[in-house]
Amino acid sequence: MRVLITGAGGFLGGALARRLAGRADTQVIASTRAAVDLTDAASIRRAVDEAAPDIVVHAAGRSYGAAQAVRDDNVTATANLVEALEATAPAARLILLGSAAQYGVSQTCQPWCESDPALPAGAYGAAKQAAEAQAFASGLRVTALRLFNVVSTSPQGEQVFDSFLRRAAAAPAGRVRMGPLGAVRDFVAADDVLAAIERVIDRAVWGETINVCTGVGRTVRSLLEATAAAIPGGVRIEEDDGPAGLPWSVGDPGRCEALLGLRPSSDMTSIVQGAAAWVVAQAKGGADARSRA
């Protein structure tokens, strides 16, 4: 089985490439932004033709930046990938990594189901929704995984938890200043996301939209405070006043459990402990470097 992974230079794409590389039945073709420009139709068509994939995991994209850049790296890139697959590898199956941002603002604070209308409020959610619609409108066999707030034991992106870890590692006097932290989020461990992707492949689950989430909401503040408390000596979080952006986003994991046999864990203990250990290691490394200077 030949699996082409776009965005293999990023966190999830890279982690997935390493995970699948350990399988005897899989040949991984890792595509990075430096090697292939997904916004260039000719470039991606050559890459797909050369890779001749059985399965493509589309992990490339952009979650922040100017609106046009977000659209180019999500919508245009996905359209080019779909067209390339239809032209050179029409039998290939496609896994899209989408986002909870596709749902938008909840009026009821009931866990989002895949059948709920997708009415994204921001540029990123709108781009992910447009990309997903394009893929399902093609003649390809597609499954879209809508990822909720992915967290890991080290900062890998630009979300609030990542920002907190970086600041905590460099915090003077054990103080970290953050924006408003009252938003409720469905945090899901990166390892559960990778397991969901692998199960789509192993169970040949195609033609589906699936939330990858825990079904449990908690404030961003609670996760940060738990991590701060796990750091020896503690870290004091100073929080700005004001609205917390999108106030609530929690998913229903029922379809993930039914189709993939996977219910991501809502227990963040290993994430909190691992993240605290990362902060300590980074802070010690910085202190050692300063003492040698």
Secondary structure, 3 states (H helix, E strand, C coil): CEEEEECCCCHHHHHHHHHHHCCCCCEEEECCCCCCCCCCHHHHHHHHHHHCCCEEEECCCCCCCCHHHHHHHHHHHHHHHHHHHHHHCCCCEEEEEEEHHHCECCCCCCCECCCCCCECCCHHHHHHHHHHHHHHHCCCEEEEEEECEEECCCCCCCCHHHHHHHHHHCCHHHEEEECCCCCEECEEEHHHHHHHHHHHHHHCCCCCEEEECCCCCEEHHHHHHHHHHHCCCCCEEEECCCCCCCCEECECCHHHHHHHCCCCCCCCHHHHHHHHHHHHHHHHHHHHHHHHC
